[in-house]
Amino acid sequence: MNIRRHIITTGFAGASVLGLLALSACSPASGARTEDGKLRVTASFYPMEFLAQQIGGKHVEVTDLTKPGVEPHDLELTPKQTAQLGESGAVVYLKGLQPAVDDAIAQSGAKHVADAAALTSLEKHGTEVDGHHHTTGDNHSHSESEGGKDPHIWLDPVKYAEVAKGVNKTLAQADPAHKADFQKNTDALVKKLDGLNKEFRDGLEKRSSDTFLTTHAAFGYLAERYGLTEEAISGLDPEAEPSAHRIRDLHTLAAQHHVSTVFFETIANPATAKALAGDLHLKTDVLDPLEGITGKSRGKDYFGVQRANLAALQKALGSK
């Protein structure tokens, strides 16, 4: 994350506290609920919004702070959005992914908060294993959470199910009257995520290559879950340009590991991936980090896009 952006964000956060105080002074005490009695839930970006909607069902009204097509890491909040956080019946976010959101939640005084980063174990991706760099890139960027840990837990269905269980607890505390419904919805969601995990496991079991190339190192947890190796062109920051040294390494890797495809994503600019693919005579395809759903997404929701990701990986890795 560049320094200038950080100063702007924290400056805004400071200004928005004043906005928050002014607004909370004149807002009704029933801000945590809609007029028809639904729990107002604020989610930080799509994977958190999806969990809140799936678990909350008809008892919640979910607002997503990150609009479709916006890179979540770049999000800056308006004073109105910060005020909305303070009034929410529940907040669902992932600490370490969006600095502006972390600051606003810390100031908001929101009572019922689910932090996905605390609901499953985060790991560092980018360690040397047997002299080979299992990479999440050479540059520590703004999309790495505190302590250099990788925040992209939602791309592993098993970790995402762990987060779902924690979100269930928070919603039940915020709205005890509908605890049984939240539990039923969570059980159904976890069952679907278990099914997706099995689809990935079975679908990638017999393959001719383990290594895949991406522009954005978002797939470390997914790779680890199914015994794959992710090599990212430019690390955790989707906007960073790779060094000449890194490009040379990727040439060698692609040859050694029978890599067929360079993956780019729907939100970030595909130019680097396409240039590298041309250079290496490889194909390009989309692997979607699921940070938001747009008209260009290969699926209407989390499950649709994850199945498209599985199909793309099967093709690239020569699954039999």
Secondary structure as UniProt FT lines:
FT   HELIX           3..26
FT   HELIX           29..32
FT   TURN            35..36
FT   STRAND          39..43
FT   HELIX           46..56
FT   HELIX           57..59
FT   STRAND          60..64
FT   TURN            68..69
FT   HELIX           72..74
FT   HELIX           79..87
FT   STRAND          90..93
FT   TURN            95..97
FT   HELIX           99..108
FT   STRAND          113..115
FT   HELIX           116..119
FT   STRAND          128..129
FT   TURN            130..131
FT   STRAND          132..133
FT   TURN            142..143
FT   HELIX           146..148
FT   HELIX           153..155
FT   HELIX           157..174
FT   HELIX           176..178
FT   HELIX           179..203
FT   STRAND          211..214
FT   HELIX           220..225
FT   TURN            226..227
FT   STRAND          229..232
FT   TURN            235..236
FT   TURN            238..239
FT   HELIX           244..256
FT   TURN            257..258
FT   STRAND          261..264
FT   HELIX           271..280
FT   STRAND          283..286
FT   TURN            295..296
FT   HELIX           302..316
FT   TURN            317..318
//
